[in-house]
Amino acid sequence: MMTEKHKYIASLDIGTSKIIASLAYIRPDNQIEVVGLSKKLIKAVKRGIIISIEETVQAIKSTIKDIFEQTGIGINQVNVNISGQHIEMIKKRGSINIKSNDSGIRTKDITDLTDSMYKTPIEDDKGIIQVIPVEYIVDNKPGIINPTGITADKLEADFHIIVGQLAAINNVKKCVKLAGAEINKIAFGPVASSLPVLSNEEKEKGVVLVDIGAGTTDIAVYCDNRIRHIAVIPFGGNTITSDLKEVCNILSPQAEALKVHSGSALAEFASEDETVTIPGVDGRGDVKISKKKIACKIQFRLEEIIDAILYEIESSGFSDKLEAGIVLTGGSSMIKNIDQLIKNKTGLDVRLGLPGNTDNNEKLLELNSPVYSTSVGLLMVHPKNT
C-alpha cells in the first residue's frame, strides 16, 4: 500500500500452507523497514493453485486486519507473488525510438519499453506475470547494463517474460479484490525471494536460488547478474510430511511436527536407539518412532527433490558457471542437515538464505527467517527498485 506520500508498501505472499501479509516503510535511503506482519495457515492452495476462493479471501482479510491493528495503517494495495508448475519463461526483444533531447535516454524511456512488453502476444490461456530486462542494446551496441543518459536514436532490450496460466492469475486477482484490496505488482515467487536473499556478487558469479515451500520447490538460476533460468518442481515439504504420516501411521499435524522438530536430512547422523513418542489418538496407545526411521524417510524424499533440482541446473546451461553455488530459502529449507545433503549430492557450496537486510524492529525479529524471504522480497519490488 502507498499513502499520499508514497512511504509505505505492502506485500501478500500466497503460499500452499500459509498467507503472509507484510507492511513496510520506505525510508529516504530507499531501504525498507518492516512495521507490520501477519501469518495465517491455510489449506486453500495446492502447488501454487488456489483451490478455495472463500478460504483464501478470509485469510487475506484476516492478515490485513491484523496489520491494521498492529500499525493503524490500512492496506489497500499489495504486491503479490504467483508460483506453480504452470509458470514458464519466454525470451523476447523489444525496442523503441528515442526522441531527440539533451539528456539522452530517460528513465521514462526505459519504463515505457518495459511496460510495452506486457502487451507481448502470448497464448490465449496464458497471462504475463512479470517482465524482467536482461540486457539493453543502444543503437545496435549490446551489453549495456544501464542506458540512462546515453544519447541514442534507438533503445532495445532483451527480456525474460514470465508467464502463467491465466485462470490461476485471475483467481489470485479475484481473491485480493474480494478481500478489499488491489494488486500493485505481481512477481514470480523466487524472483521476489532473490531480492533480500542473494547478493549482487552471487548473482554475478553464478548462483541457484532454491526456494523449498510446502507445495512446490521454485528455482531461479542467475549468472552475470542476470536471471537465466526458472523452474517449478511440483513437490516440496508437504510431500515429506505425507510420507511421514503414512510410514509412521500418524496424523498430518503430528507428521509435520516430527519433520520440523525431530527430523534430519541425513540418516547417518540419526540414532536408531533414540525415539520420539507420539501421543495416541482416541484412546489408542502412544506410538514410538526411531529418529533413524524419520531421517531415512526424509532423506529419501529430499534426494528425489535434489535430483529434480540437478536436472533443472543442467537444463539451464549454466551448471559449470555457478561459483556461488546454491542458496536455500523457504520454510522447508530449515530441515536439519538439508544444506549438507544438498552439498553432498550436487558438489556445490550451499548456504541458507535469510532476508536479514530489512532493519526489522525488535518486535519483528522473527522476520529474519527463510519462511519470510518471499514476503520481504515483495516489499522490495517498489518503483525505485524496478
N, C-alpha and C positions, 0 to 999 in steps of 0.2 A: 504494500500500500504506500502511496505517496501523499503527503499532506500538501498544502498550498506551497510550502517552501521546498518540497521535494527532499525531505530529510529522512524519511522512513521508507523501508521496503519490507514486504512480507513474502514468505515462501510457504508452499504446501507440497510436502513430499508424500505422494500417494504410493505406498508400498503394499506388498502382499499381506503382511501381518500387522501393519500399523499405518496410521496417518500422523504426520508430524507437521505442525504449524509453527513458524518462527517469525519474529518481528525484530528488525534491526534498525539502528540509527546509522545513517551515512554521515560520517564525520567530514569536516572540511578537507582533511587529507585523503579523502576517498576510501578510507578503511571503514569496515562495518563494526558496530558494537551491538551485539545481540541483547535485547532488553526483554523479550518475551518468548516463551517456549511452551508447547503443549503436545503431548503424545497420547494417542488413543489406539488401543489394539482393535483390529478388525478381522473379519473373515469374508470380506466383500470383494476381494481382488484375488484372482488366480493367475499367477505368472504374468503379471502386468496388465491383465484384462479385468475391468470392473464387471463383476457378476451380480452385484446387488446395488442398484442405484440408491434405494432408500437407506440402507445401512451406511453407504459412503457419504451421502448428504448429511445424515445425522452426525457422523463422526467429524466431518468438516465443520459443521455448525458448532459442535461442542468445543473443538480446538480454538475456533475463532472467539467464542465466548470466554474461554479460559484466558486467552491473551488480553482481552478487554479488561477482565477482572484484575489481571496482573499489572497492566500498564495504564488503563484508562484510555487506550487508543483503539479505535475501531478499524477493522481491516475491511477494505472494500476492493482492493486489487492484490493479486498474488502472482508470483512466479511459480510455475508448476512443472513437475517432471513427468515424463512418459517413458515407459520401458516396455519390454515384452519381446517375444520371439518374432513378432510381425514387423519389427523395425529393421530397416536396411539403409545403406548409404550409397548414394549415386554421385558421380562426379560430373560437373558442368563448368563451362566457361561463360562468363558474362562480360559485357563491355558497354561503355557509354562514351559519348563525345564530350570533351571538356570545353566549356565556353571560355573565351579569352579573358583573362583577368591578371592583375599584377601579383596576386597572392598564390597563383598556381592551383594545384589540386586542393580542394577544400574538404573538410571533414564531411560536409553535406554531400559532396560528390561520392565519397566512399559509402556513406549511408544509403544514398539513392541507388547505387549499384547493388549493394547487398539486398536492399528491400525489393529490387526488381526480380531477384532470383526466387522470391516467394511466389512469383507468377509462372515459374517454370512448368510447362505441361508435363503431367505425370498420369499414371493410370487412374481411371475413374474411382476406383475403390481405395485409393491412397491419398494421404494428406501430408503436407510438408510440416515437419515438427521444428526443424532448426536449420539455418543456413550458416555455414562456417567458412569464412575466407581462408584460403590456404596460402596463396601467393599472388602478388599483383604484377601486372605487366604494363609498363608505361611506354607508349609509343614503340611497341614491339620489343622492348627491353625487359626480359624476365628477371625473376629473382628479387623483386622489390618487396621488402617487408612492410614498410610504412611509406606510402606515396605522398603523404600530406606535404604540401608546399612545393612539390616538383612541378615545374612548368611543362605542360604537355597538351597535346591535341586529343589524345585518346587514352582512356583508362580501361584496362581489362583485369580480370581476376579469375583464378581457378577456385572453385568452391566445392566443398563437400556438402551435399544436401541430404539431411537425414529425414527419411520418410517413414510413415507407418500406416497401419490400417485406419482408414477414415472413420469407420464406426467406433473404433477404440478411442480415437482422438475426440470425436464428438461426444462420447459418453463422459469423458473427463470434463470437457467444457460444460456439459449439461449439469453434472454434479456440482461444480463450482458455482454455476449460476443459480441453481436451486438452493444452494446454501447461502445466497445473498451476496456473493462476491463476483468479481470479473477477473479474467485472466489477463495479466500484463504481458508475460512472455512464457513460452513453453520451451523446455530444454530436455534433451535426452539425458537420462539419469547419470551415466558415468562421465559425460562431458561436464555436467554441473559438479560432480564429485571431484573432478580433477582440479578445479579452481583452488580450493583450500588445501588439497592433499598433495599435489605434485608441485615440485619446484621447477622454475624455468630451466635450471641446469639439467634436471632429469629429463624434461621434455626434449631438450637439445641433444643429450647423449643417446636417448632411446630408452623408453620405458613402457611397461604394460601396466595399466590400471586394471585391477581385478576387483570388482565390487560384488561380493557374495551376499546376496539378500536372502530372504526367506523362500521366495518362489523362483528367482532366476539368478544367474551369475552373469553380470554385464562386464564386457571387456572393451577397453579403448587402448589402442597402440599409438604411441607418439614417437616421432623421430624428427630431428632438425627443427624442433619447436612447432611441429605441425601434426595434427591428427592424421593417422594413416589408415586405420582400420578399426571398425567397430563390430561387435558381435554380441548376441544374447544367447546364452546356454539355458535351456528351459528347465533347469532344476537348481536348487540351492539348499539352504539349511532345512527347509521343511521336509525334503526327501530323507535327510538323515534322521530327523525326528520320527518320520513314519517308519523307517527301518527299525529304530529302537523300540517303537511301540509294538511292532509285530514280533520281533525276535524275543523281547522281554515280556510280552503279554501284559502290557500295562496301558494306562490311559495316555492320551496325547499330551496333556499338561505335565504328567509325570515324565514322559519321554523327553520333552523339551527341557525340563529341569535337569534330567540326567545329562543331556548333551552339554548344557551350559555349565553346570557346577561340578560334574564328575567325569566329563568326557575328556578324551585326548585323541589327537590325530595320529599319534604314534603308539601302536600296540606294544612295542618293545619296551616302552617306559612304564607300562601299566602292570600292576601286580595281580596275579591270579588269586592270591590269598586275601587281598583287600576287597571288601564287598561294600555295596550300597544297599540299604534297606528301604524298600518302597512299601508304604502303608497299604494294607489290603482295603478293598472297597466292598461295601455292603456285607460286612461280617466275614469276608474272606481273610485268610491269613496273610501276613506280610510276605513280600517277595524279596529275596536276597539275590543280588546280581553282582558278579565279579567285575571289577574295573577293567580287567583284561578283556572280558566279553564285550563291554561297552566300547572300548577303544578299537577292537578288531572291526566291529560293525561301522564305526565312524570312519576309520582309515579306509576300509574297502570302498565306501561310497565317495569319500573325498578323492580317492585315486581315480575314480571314474570322471569326476568333475575336472581334475587336473589333466587327464588325457584329452578332454574336450578343450580345455584352455590351450594346451600344447598344439592341438590341431589348428586353432584359430591363430596362434602365433605364427605357425608355419604358413598358413594361408595369407597372412598379412604381407609376406615377402620381406619382412624386416627381422627375422629371427636371429640373424648374425649381426644386428646393429642395436642391440639392447644393452648397452653398457651399464645403465642404471637399474637393470633387472625388472623386478615385479614389485609393485606397491599394492598391498591388500587393504581393502576397506569394506564397509558394510557390516551388518550385525553378525553374520556368521563367520566373519574373519577373526573373531575373538576366541574361537575354539582353541584350547590349549595345544601347543606344538604344531599348529597348522602351518606356520611360516617355515618350520624346519622340514616338514613333509614336502611342501611345495619346492623348497630348495633342493631337497634330495631327488625329487622326480624331474625337475626342469634343468638343474645345473645353474640356475640364475640366482643372483642375490635377491633376497626378499626382505621387505620391511613392512611394518604395519603403518597405514596412513591415517593420521589424525587431523581433524580440522582445527588445529591449535592456534591459528593466527588471527583469531577473531576478537581478541581483547575482551573476553567474556567477564562479566561481573561475577562476584563470588557466589551469587545465587544460582548461576548457570554454569558452574564448573563441569557438570555432567555433560555439557555440550561437547567437550573435547573427547569425543568417543567416535569410533568408526560408524556407529549407528547413525550419527548425525551428519556425516560427510555430505550427502546429497542435499539435505536441508540447508546447511551452511553455504554450500556451493550455489544453490538457487538464489540465496541472498546476495551473492556476489555478481549475479547476472543483472547488473543495473547499467544505465546508459553510459557511465564513464568507463565501464569495463567491457563494452561491446562496440 
